[in-house]
Amino acid sequence: MTKSVVRRRRAEPRKPARRLPQADRKRELLAHAKQLFLTLGYHATTTEKITQAAGVSEPVLYRHFDDKKTLFLEVLREIRETTLLNWQGEVARQTDPLAKLHAIAGAYLGSTREHAPDFRVLHRSVVETQDADVASFLRAF
């Protein structure tokens, strides 16, 4: 592909994003961000890449999130909430303490397989981040 073709493609106006309710747009941004954080890591993922993946402008992203770190922490928060709800559901069915422990262990192993991309985001964050807020959040998880 020649440079002139690439320049023309970049110069072409972006198709307007379809109108979504605010909560749906936020979920969509979170999903695209999570995928990019998984594949590229925190540092290589930019707000520009997230908005391009979601097909929106950066001002749209900033209506929902103050900055990339806030968005990243929301992705981590979503992963934590989903994981804990799954584990609580497994434990709630048990009355025996040992059975609860087995249920938690089984749920942990099952969730690491079932939700592998989420756990890769967490593990990559542990290795990659030097941000105190992110590290604190991960320790709390």
Buried (B, 14 or more C-beta within 10 A) or exposed (E): EEEEEEEEEEEEEEEEBEEBEEEEBBBBBBBBBBBBBBEEBBEEBEBEBBBBBBBBBEEBBBEBBEEBBEBBBBBBEBBBEEBEEBBEEBBEEBEEEEEBEEBBEEBBEEBBEEBEEBBBBBEBBEEBBEBEEBEEBBEEB
